[in-house]
Amino acid sequence: MNIRRCPAALPALACALLVAQGASAETFRCGQWIASKDMSVAELLEKCGEPTTKSVRYEDIYAKNAGGGTNRIGTATIETWTYDRGSQSFAMLVTIVDGKIKSMERGD
């Protein structure tokens, strides 16, 4: 869990807003819907539509063998979807690994 502390010089309301802003990177609003990493990719597309950009990369998966070495046992497909939410909001980056949403975080 990420804990954010506010400098003593900030008024309590400003501090509460700052802490709340960083507390919920695992969800974001799509129109009237709240997108979360608990939803399926199909549901994300239904609620939020196609992302602004998509990138795909592949990573090998390794496991240790009895001799102490490693063997390649498969490949993971990792997609990064970017939802540009306009000039007033940060973009949201959705990471999908092998067809399942793994994370949602704010972009720059």
Helices and strands as residue ranges (DSSP letters): H 12-23, E 27-30, E 33-36, H 41-48, E 53-64, E 70-83, E 92-97, E 100-106
